[in-house]
């Protein structure tokens, strides 16, 4: 039986994807895409202190991901 990905892991995976995508876009398309990397990093930094993450809200409502405590039930 496969386990469902928790909201926390989905946010981590999404952030990692966005960082990698922004690095590729910076290298292959335009140097200005480095600001996307900065934006993702800033979001991760503020989320570590405040607990507020816009991506988590979207992933929970649109994709149905649940926090680890809820996913285990």
TILUM-380356 format. One record per atom (N, C-alpha, C, CB): residue in three letters; x negated, y negated, z. Coordinates in steps of 0.2 Angstrom, whole numbers, plus 5000, padded with zeros to 4 digits. Each point is the difference from the previous one (the first is absolute). Glycine has a CB too. Layout:
<vexkols>
ALAXYZ...
</vexkols>
This chain:
<vexkols>
UNK499650065000UNK500449945000UNK499649945000UNK500950065006UNK499249894989UNK499649945000UNK500249955005UNK499850024988UNK499849945015UNK500249955005UNK500149944996UNK499450065009UNK501049904993UNK500149934997UNK499549955003UNK501250024999UNK498649944996UNK499549955002UNK500349955005UNK499450014989UNK500349975016UNK500349955005UNK499949934997UNK499750075010UNK500749884993UNK499949934997UNK499349975001UNK501249995003UNK498550035003UNK499349975001UNK499550034994UNK500349995013UNK499850074986UNK499550034994UNK500249974994UNK499950115006UNK500849884992UNK500249974994UNK499749934999UNK501050075000UNK499049895006UNK499749935000UNK499350014998UNK500949965008UNK498750084996UNK499350014999UNK499950024992UNK499850035012UNK500550014986UNK499950034993UNK500249944995UNK500350125003UNK500249844998UNK500249944996UNK499449955000UNK501350025002UNK498549975004UNK499549945001UNK499350034996UNK500549965011UNK499350104990UNK499550034996UNK500049994993UNK499850085010UNK500849944987UNK500250004993UNK499949924998UNK500850105001UNK499549865003UNK500049934998UNK499249974999UNK501249985005UNK498450045000UNK499349985000UNK499750034994UNK500049995013UNK500050074986UNK499750034994UNK500249974994UNK499950115006UNK500849884993UNK500349974994UNK499749934999UNK501050065001UNK499049905005UNK499749934999UNK499350004998UNK500849965008UNK498850084995UNK499350014998UNK499950014992UNK499750045012UNK500750014986UNK500050024993UNK500249944996UNK500250125002UNK500349845000UNK500349954996UNK499449945000UNK501250035003UNK498549965003UNK499549955000UNK499450024995UNK500349985012UNK499550084988UNK499550024996UNK500150004992UNK499650075010UNK501049954989UNK500250014993UNK500449954996UNK499950125003UNK500549845001UNK500449954998UNK499849935001UNK500950085002UNK499149905004UNK499849935002UNK499850005007UNK500849954992UNK498650015009UNK499849995007UNK500549975005UNK498949994995UNK501649985003UNK500549975004UNK500450055004UNK500049914992UNK500050155006UNK500350065003UNK499750015007UNK500450054989UNK499049935012UNK499750015007UNK500549975005UNK498850004995UNK501649955004UNK500449975005UNK500650055002UNK499749894995UNK500450165000UNK500550055002UNK499750055006UNK500550004988UNK498950015011UNK499650045005UNK500049965007UNK499350054991UNK500649895008UNK500049955006UNK500650005004UNK499149934995UNK501550075001UNK500650005002UNK500250065004UNK500449934991UNK499450135006UNK500250065003UNK499650015007UNK500250054988UNK499149935011UNK499650005007UNK500349965005UNK499050024993UNK501249925005UNK500349955005UNK500750035003UNK499549904994UNK500950135002UNK500650035002UNK499850065005UNK500649974990UNK498950075009UNK499850065004UNK499849975007UNK499750074990UNK499949875009UNK499749975006UNK500649985005UNK498949974994UNK501549995003UNK500649975004UNK500450065003UNK500049894993UNK500150165003UNK500450055002UNK499750045006UNK500550014989UNK498949995012UNK499650045005UNK500249965007UNK499150044992UNK501049895007UNK500149965007UNK500749995001UNK498949954998UNK501550044997UNK500749995001UNK500550064999UNK499849884996UNK500050175001UNK500550054999UNK500549994994UNK499850035012UNK500249914985UNK500449994995UNK499750014993UNK500549915007UNK499850134989UNK499850024993UNK500550004995UNK499150075005UNK500949884990UNK500550004995UNK500150064996UNK499849885000UNK499650154999UNK500050064996UNK500450065003UNK498949974995UNK501050035012UNK500450055004UNK500749995000UNK499050015007UNK501249934993UNK500849994999UNK500250024993UNK499949905008UNK499850094987UNK500250024993UNK500050075000UNK499549894995UNK499950145007UNK500050084999UNK500550035004UNK498849994999UNK501449985007UNK500550045004UNK500749994997UNK499349975010UNK500949974988UNK500649994997UNK500150034993UNK500149895007UNK499450104989UNK500150024993UNK499850074999UNK499849884996UNK499750155007UNK499850064999UNK500250055005UNK499149954994UNK501150035012UNK500350055005UNK499550025005UNK500850034992UNK498649955008UNK499450025004UNK500249985007UNK499249994992UNK500750065013UNK500149995007UNK499450005004UNK501150054999UNK498949915007UNK499450005004UNK499850075003UNK500349885003UNK499150134999UNK499850075002UNK500450035005UNK498949974997UNK501449995008UNK500450035005UNK500750024997UNK499449935008UNK500950044988UNK500650014997UNK499950064995UNK500449885001UNK499150124995UNK499850054995UNK500050075003UNK499449924993UNK500350095013UNK499950065004UNK500750035002UNK498949965004UNK501650004996UNK500650035003UNK500450044994UNK500149915008
</vexkols>
